Amino acid sequence: MQLPPDVPVMILANATLFPQALLPLYIFEPRYRRMLSDVLHSHRMFCVAMQRPGSTRETPVPVAGLGLVRVSVRHGDATSHLILQGLARVQLAGATRYKPYRRHRIELLPTPPCDSPALDALVARLRELLDERLRLNVPFPFPVAPVPVPGSGETGVATREMLKYLGGIKNPEHLADLVSCAVLPDARERQTILETVPVDTRLRRLIQFLVADLRRHRPGQKF
């Protein structure tokens, strides 16, 4: 992937941008309106970074998601709605500018090849937990709208369709990232997964988080 020498960084309290994921954003602050205008006239890329926990200043965590603006709609009041598609995990290096918005040099964090014999078992365990969420009707952590069931004239639950879609993803890396994005309710847990580069370790941590979440919803049951 060809990267620019530096990119803008948008700091948000609880947002995490994973590779392959889509993140809708509403741009209203003047500095970020300027940022959006600049990226739309260049490479269309910027990073989303979570605010560093405990910091009293606006400081990003060191690992962020690099995204590409796929769609942007500008409104009459100069605000915009956009869809950002995650491209890669990146390490934020030194800042090259702070005003009117931050820019940082970035370094890609590619996933190393994994030939662990446990990988297939980890993927199978993750799919079991998704099936268990579906069976127990565990609430989705984010608002999900009803969707029509094709050919039935009825309305189904988007949660069910989304979990089935996630369970069918073949690539272990994409599976771990998209499940984390869609299912983990805690921003700190999502950030932990984003910062975990080896895919087998990423799957293990995700499984631990999902088991803990199921136990919170169904105390006393074994998962």
ZAZA-441144 format. One line per 4 residues: number of its first residue (from 1); their letters; for each residue x, y, z of N, C-alpha, C. Coordinates in steps of 0.001 Angstrom, whole numbers, padded with zeros to 6 digits. Layout:
! residues N
NUM = A = X Y Z X Y Z X Y Z | ...
This chain:
! residues 223
1 = MQLP = 000842 -001192 000000 000000 000000 000000 000879 001244 000000 | 000612 002148 -000933 001368 003389 -001020 000755 004417 -000075 | 001553 004894 000875 001045 005832 001863 001624 007219 001638 | 000843 008253 001950 001401 009603 001937 002394 009757 003084
5 = PDVP = 003263 010760 003040 004266 010920 004105 003653 011192 005468 | 002513 011868 005494 001790 012063 006743 000312 012220 006423 | -000537 012003 007437 -001983 012074 007221 -002632 012806 008393 | -003816 013381 008166 -004560 013970 009278 -004995 012895 010270
9 = VMIL = -005166 013310 011512 -005627 012406 012570 -006830 013035 013260 | -007929 012296 013274 -009136 012716 013977 -009200 011943 015285 | -009287 012653 016402 -009286 012021 017719 -010712 011991 018256 | -011184 010779 018566 -012544 010598 019067 -012495 009753 020338
13 = ANAT = -013383 010047 021262 -013307 009429 022587 -013474 007915 022551 | -014434 007404 021789 -014756 005977 021867 -014803 005288 020508 | -014235 005906 019496 -014306 005335 018150 -013052 004535 017831 | -013255 003409 017141 -012151 002568 016693 -012416 002184 015247
17 = LFPQ = -011451 002419 014382 -011599 002081 012966 -010750 000857 012657 | -011420 -000237 012280 -010726 -001472 011934 -010566 -001590 010420 | -009516 -002276 009978 -009411 -002572 008546 -010660 -003309 008056 | -011122 -002959 006884 -012299 -003535 006217 -013624 -002981 006742
21 = ALLP = -013620 -002336 007908 -014878 -001857 008490 -015278 -000515 007891 | -016566 -000195 008005 -017096 001089 007563 -017520 001886 008789 | -017086 003140 008846 -017390 004002 009986 -018104 005257 009491 | -019382 005445 009854 -020072 006691 009492 -019664 007811 010443
25 = LYIF = -019429 008978 009910 -019014 010123 010722 -019795 011363 010319 | -020062 012196 011311 -020676 013502 011079 -019617 014555 011375 | -019264 015333 010385 -018185 016315 010510 -018804 017696 010700 | -018581 018279 011880 -019191 019581 012163 -018206 020596 012741
29 = EPRY = -017141 020134 013428 -016176 021085 013978 -015440 021791 012841 | -015186 023097 012962 -014497 023822 011885 -013161 023199 011483 | -012369 022735 012453 -011059 022168 012103 -011212 020892 011283 | -012219 020073 011619 -012400 018833 010868 -013114 019072 009542
33 = RRML = -013890 020150 009450 -014438 020523 008141 -013300 020920 007207 | -012324 021644 007743 -011140 022003 006953 -010352 020745 006573 | -010206 019833 007532 -009492 018585 007267 -010154 017801 006145 | -011483 017663 006211 -012199 016904 005193 -012019 017538 003822
37 = SDVL = -012113 018850 003750 -011906 019529 002469 -010520 019236 001913 | -009523 019248 002793 -008151 018995 002342 -007982 017567 001826 | -008518 016577 002553 -008306 015188 002124 -009100 014870 000861 | -010265 015501 000703 -011048 015249 -000512 -010363 015809 -001754
41 = HSHR = -009478 016771 -001554 -008725 017331 -002676 -007340 016702 -002805 | -007102 015615 -002054 -005801 014944 -002170 -006005 013432 -002203 | -005558 012723 -001177 -005560 011255 -001197 -006787 010632 -000542 | -007681 011434 000040 -008935 010979 000661 -008706 010114 001902
45 = MFCV = -007532 010180 002499 -007227 009339 003656 -007007 010163 004917 | -007490 009633 006040 -007109 010164 007347 -007254 009064 008386 | -006663 009289 009551 -006699 008306 010633 -007758 008675 011661 | -008343 007653 012255 -009193 007819 013435 -008457 007181 014606
49 = AMQR = -008221 007971 015646 -007512 007492 016831 -008353 007766 018069 | -008329 006834 018996 -009039 007033 020249 -008254 007991 021139 | -008981 008753 021932 -008347 009621 022920 -007605 008768 023948 | -006376 009147 024269 -005598 008385 025246 -006309 008426 026603
53 = PGST = -006636 007252 027186 -007345 007230 028471 -006561 007952 029561 | -007271 008750 030342 -006655 009448 031461 -005966 010742 031104 | -005847 011038 029812 -005168 012264 029406 -006120 013452 029510 | -005632 014546 030072 -006449 015757 030165 -006331 016603 028904
57 = RETP = -005345 016292 028065 -005186 016985 026791 -005651 016069 025670 | -005922 016659 024520 -006340 015853 023376 -005112 015136 022813 | -004956 013886 023234 -003783 013105 022865 -004235 011766 022301 | -003790 011388 021112 -004233 010111 020541 -003457 008934 021114
61 = VPVA = -004103 007768 021147 -003382 006536 021450 -002422 006262 020292 | -001381 005456 020514 -000349 005307 019477 -000745 004467 018273 | -001760 003608 018407 -002196 002778 017280 -003572 003243 016835 | -003700 003501 015545 -004938 004058 015000 -005350 003279 013757
65 = GLGL = -006532 003611 013254 -007004 003030 012004 -006894 004051 010885 | -006287 003642 009783 -006202 004496 008598 -007403 004204 007718 | -008103 005260 007298 -009305 005064 006500 -009313 005880 005227 | -010172 005455 004311 -010367 006119 003023 -011806 006616 002952
69 = VRVS = -011986 007886 002612 -013334 008444 002481 -013976 007869 001221 | -015000 007045 001426 -015699 006440 000295 -016823 007329 -000220 | -017569 007922 000709 -018693 008785 000349 -018686 009975 001288 | -018923 011155 000751 -019035 012354 001583 -020143 013233 001025
73 = VRHG = -021061 013629 001904 -022181 014485 001511 -022094 015771 002318 | -021918 016876 001622 -021811 018181 002275 -023193 018833 002343 | -023493 019427 003499 -024784 020065 003713 -024662 021586 003579 | -025805 022237 003551 -025819 023676 003355 -025154 024462 004466
77 = DATS = -025073 023880 005668 -024428 024574 006791 -022942 024244 006893 | -022386 023631 005844 -020960 023290 005745 -020569 022070 006570 | -021536 021427 007236 -021243 020149 007875 -021323 019046 006814 | -020852 017857 007169 -020860 016747 006210 -021120 015428 006922
81 = HLIL = -021747 014520 006203 -021808 013118 006602 -020909 012339 005652 | -020154 011397 006212 -019269 010616 005354 -019200 009172 005825 | -018740 008323 004935 -018450 006924 005245 -016954 006718 005048 | -016302 006270 006119 -014865 006022 006087 -014636 004513 006095
85 = QGLA = -013880 004021 005123 -013563 002595 005067 -012172 002352 005624 | -012087 001440 006598 -010796 001124 007186 -009869 000440 006199 | -008628 000890 006164 -007625 000319 005262 -006575 -000501 006000 | -006104 000006 007148 -004971 -000649 007799 -004813 -000172 009235
89 = RVQL = -004153 -001023 010044 -003639 -000590 011344 -002376 000221 011096 | -002223 001288 011858 -001006 002082 011722 -000520 002532 013089 | 000779 002717 013163 001411 003317 014337 001578 004802 014050 | 001109 005627 014979 001296 007065 014823 002713 007429 015242
93 = AGAT = 003470 007979 014319 004815 008459 014632 004709 009938 015009 | 005755 010688 014804 005763 012075 015246 004733 012933 014537 | 004204 013899 015271 003268 014856 014684 004032 015827 013787 | 003465 016112 012632 004070 017081 011719 003353 018423 011770
97 = RYKP = 002147 018420 012393 001390 019663 012515 000313 019471 013573 | -000022 020551 014272 -001067 020495 015288 -002266 021372 014944 | -002069 022411 014187 -003125 023360 013855 -003275 023479 012344 | -004479 023644 011822 -005758 023656 012542 -006227 022268 012970
101 = YRRH = -005545 021223 012472 -005836 019856 012904 -004522 019090 012901 | -004497 017989 013611 -003275 017193 013719 -002953 016466 012416 | -001658 016364 012141 -001142 015468 011112 000012 014682 011727 | 000069 013391 011402 001130 012533 011929 001754 011719 010805
105 = RIEL = 003035 011441 010952 003636 010393 010141 003090 009057 010636 | 002959 008103 009731 002391 006814 010123 003261 005671 009606 | 003187 004558 010318 003878 003333 009916 002863 002197 009899 | 002825 001456 008802 001906 000326 008703 002239 -000741 009737
109 = LPTP = 001203 -001413 010233 001370 -002545 011142 000762 -003781 010475 | 001457 -004359 009510 000895 -005514 008800 000842 -006747 009695 | -000148 -007586 009458 -000277 -008827 010216 000753 -009835 009723 | 001605 -010356 010613 002594 -011345 010172 001920 -012663 009814
113 = PCDS = 002532 -013452 008929 001969 -014769 008603 001838 -015624 009861 | 000778 -016409 009908 000540 -017259 011080 000327 -018696 010624 | 001190 -019585 011085 001033 -021004 010769 000747 -021811 012031 | 000193 -021142 013041 -000111 -021817 014297 -001161 -022900 014069
117 = PALD = -000916 -024111 014574 -001921 -025174 014426 -003208 -024871 015184 | -003148 -023903 016097 -004334 -023565 016887 -005271 -022607 016164 | -004849 -022078 015007 -005633 -021032 014350 -007031 -021523 013977 | -007125 -022703 013376 -008436 -023227 012985 -009334 -023427 014199
121 = ALVA = -008749 -023901 015301 -009539 -024111 016517 -010035 -022787 017089 | -009207 -021749 017010 -009618 -020434 017503 -010767 -019871 016668 | -010670 -020024 015353 -011746 -019556 014474 -013036 -020319 014773 | -012931 -021635 014960 -014115 -022441 015267 -014739 -022010 016595
125 = RLRE = -013905 -021729 017586 -014413 -021285 018888 -015114 -019935 018771 | -014553 -019040 017982 -015181 -017735 017784 -016549 -017894 017132 | -016649 -018769 016148 -017943 -018987 015488 -018951 -019607 016458 | -018484 -020477 017350 -019373 -021039 018369 -019963 -019939 019251
129 = LLDE = -019127 -018979 019627 -019596 -017893 020486 -020589 -016988 019759 | -020377 -016776 018464 -021354 -016004 017692 -022686 -016744 017619 | -022624 -018056 017418 -023856 -018857 017403 -024554 -018800 018759 | -023759 -018791 019836 -024335 -018741 021178 -025035 -017404 021421
133 = RLRL = -024435 -016319 020952 -025095 -015008 021063 -026428 -015017 020326 | -026430 -015644 019161 -027653 -015715 018367 -028707 -016561 019078 | -028290 -017696 019624 -029230 -018597 020306 -029837 -017942 021540 | -029016 -017211 022287 -029474 -016584 023528 -030107 -015212 023303
137 = NVPF = -030077 -014752 022043 -030637 -013437 021716 -030009 -012337 022568 | -028691 -012387 022686 -027973 -011357 023443 -028103 -010029 022707 | -028464 -008959 023394 -028658 -007672 022717 -027401 -007212 021995 | -027612 -006603 020859 -026497 -006041 020105 -026016 -004781 020814
141 = PFPV = -024703 -004535 020876 -024215 -003375 021625 -024522 -002029 020989 | -024854 -002030 019678 -025135 -000780 018988 -026509 -000866 018349 | -027165 000281 018109 -028493 000248 017487 -028449 -000425 016121 | -029382 -001358 015903 -029472 -002064 014630 -030923 -002030 014178
145 = APVP = -031139 -001571 012960 -032506 -001426 012458 -033027 -002752 011924 | -034362 -002970 011980 -034943 -004161 011364 -034724 -004149 009858 | -034658 -005338 009271 -034498 -005451 007820 -035545 -006421 007291 | -036001 -006233 006037 -036980 -007154 005471 -036357 -008511 005181
149 = VPGS = -037122 -009567 005417 -036679 -010917 005082 -037085 -011195 003642 | -036120 -011430 002735 -036451 -011599 001318 -037469 -012709 001095 | -038502 -012398 000310 -039474 -013396 -000093 -040534 -013728 000929 | -040444 -013145 002136 -041401 -013515 003175 -042422 -012426 003458
153 = GETG = -042111 -011194 003067 -042990 -010095 003405 -042930 -009705 004862 | -042013 -010321 005624 -041888 -010032 007045 -040610 -009252 007311 | -040542 -008724 008524 -039344 -007997 008939 -038537 -008860 009893 | -037281 -009073 009567 -036404 -009845 010431 -035551 -008925 011275
157 = VATR = -034671 -009513 012046 -033809 -008744 012927 -032436 -008626 012291 | -031988 -007379 012097 -030696 -007166 011457 -029569 -007789 012258 | -029737 -007862 013585 -028716 -008482 014421 -028450 -009913 013975 | -029522 -010662 013743 -029378 -012062 013334 -028646 -012156 012002
161 = EMLK = -029034 -011313 011060 -028403 -011355 009751 -026929 -010965 009845 | -026640 -009977 010689 -025259 -009532 010813 -024380 -010607 011448 | -024893 -011264 012491 -024106 -012310 013139 -023871 -013491 012198 | -024869 -013816 011387 -024682 -014888 010403 -023627 -014491 009375
165 = YLGG = -023665 -013234 008953 -022657 -012758 008001 -021262 -012839 008606 | -021128 -012368 009843 -019820 -012389 010497 -019304 -013814 010636 | -020195 -014733 010996 -019776 -016118 011169 -019319 -016775 009884 | -019714 -016216 008738 -019343 -016808 007458 -018069 -016253 006850
169 = IKNP = -017432 -015292 007505 -016193 -014713 006969 -015075 -015751 007049 | -014375 -015968 005959 -013365 -017030 005892 -011999 -016595 006401 | -011595 -015371 006107 -010262 -014903 006478 -010203 -014660 007990 | -009326 -015365 008733 -009288 -015213 010198 -009010 -013782 010651
173 = EHLA = -008147 -013081 009925 -007823 -011705 010295 -009037 -010798 010144 | -009716 -010900 009001 -010908 -010089 008781 -012006 -010461 009774 | -012129 -011749 010059 -013141 -012205 011007 -012923 -011574 012376 | -011694 -011617 012877 -011400 -011053 014198 -011697 -009559 014238
177 = DLVS = -011290 -008844 013202 -011472 -007395 013199 -012938 -006996 013090 | -013676 -007639 012190 -015058 -007227 011972 -015970 -007657 013115 | -015684 -008805 013729 -016451 -009191 014917 -016182 -008205 016051 | -014926 -007830 016235 -014587 -006854 017279 -015313 -005539 017046
181 = CAVL = -015316 -005092 015806 -015960 -003828 015451 -017455 -003868 015730 | -018100 -004990 015406 -019556 -005061 015453 -020115 -005503 016798 | -019350 -006287 017561 -019927 -006966 018720 -019389 -006466 020057 | -018131 -006058 020124 -017569 -005650 021417 -018145 -004298 021843
185 = PDAR = -018774 -004224 023019 -019387 -002964 023444 -018408 -001974 024068 | -017268 -002463 024546 -016328 -001625 025289 -015258 -001070 024350 | -015134 000252 024296 -014158 000879 023399 -012732 000474 023744 | -012445 000267 025030 -011088 -000131 025422 -010768 -001532 024925
189 = ERQT = -011772 -002407 024927 -011555 -003756 024397 -011324 -003708 022892 | -012106 -002884 022192 -011895 -002757 020747 -010503 -002208 020458 | -010057 -001250 021255 -008726 -000692 021047 -007650 -001738 021315 | -007868 -002588 022316 -006917 -003671 022590 -006778 -004588 021385
193 = ILET = -007904 -004922 020758 -007854 -005778 019570 -007149 -005054 018425 | -007426 -003770 018264 -006763 -003012 017201 -005249 -003014 017394 | -004808 -002945 018635 -003375 -002885 018926 -002701 -004252 018879 | -003483 -005324 018762 -002932 -006682 018745 -002700 -007101 017305
197 = VPVD = -001447 -007198 016910 -001127 -007435 015499 -001153 -008922 015123 | -000531 -009843 015880 -000586 -011262 015500 -002023 -011781 015546 | -002457 -012455 014497 -003867 -012815 014390 -004269 -013875 015413 | -003380 -014807 015774 -003768 -015819 016760 -003959 -015190 018141
201 = TRLR = -003074 -014275 018512 -003239 -013569 019788 -004493 -012703 019764 | -004757 -012095 018629 -005956 -011262 018470 -007217 -012088 018685 | -007258 -013286 018101 -008423 -014160 018261 -008587 -014600 019714 | -007479 -014927 020376 -007569 -015353 021778 -008144 -014247 022654
205 = RLIQ = -007672 -013031 022457 -008176 -011918 023265 -009643 -011634 022959 | -009995 -011702 021694 -011389 -011477 021322 -012288 -012528 021960 | -011873 -013778 021937 -012656 -014855 022552 -012839 -014597 024046 | -011788 -014165 024726 -011897 -013848 026153 -012922 -012741 026391
209 = FLVA = -012890 -011706 025565 -013836 -010598 025723 -015275 -011057 025471 | -015473 -011900 024452 -016824 -012358 024127 -017380 -013274 025214 | -016543 -014143 025756 -016985 -015019 026848 -017397 -014175 028058 | -016588 -013170 028392 -016919 -012301 029524 -018230 -011561 029278
213 = DLRR = -018463 -011137 028039 -019700 -010424 027718 -020905 -011352 027839 | -020775 -012595 027368 -021872 -013558 027502 -022174 -013838 028973 | -021139 -013932 029788 -021351 -014191 031219 -022047 -013023 031903 | -021797 -011807 031428 -022497 -010652 031999 -023986 -010711 031688
217 = HRPG = -024320 -011199 030493 -025725 -011273 030106 -026415 -012524 030638 | -025660 -013602 030804 -026237 -014861 031277 -025380 -015404 032425 | -025422 -014746 033599 -024590 -015193 034722 -024953 -016615 035142 | -023932 -017359 035503 -024146 -018734 035949 -024018 -019762 034851
221 = QKF = -024103 -019343 033586 -023950 -020291 032487 -022480 -020438 032123 | -022145 -021601 031605 -020777 -021860 031169 -020682 -021680 029662 | -019601 -021036 029237 -019391 -020798 027806 -017984 -021234 027413
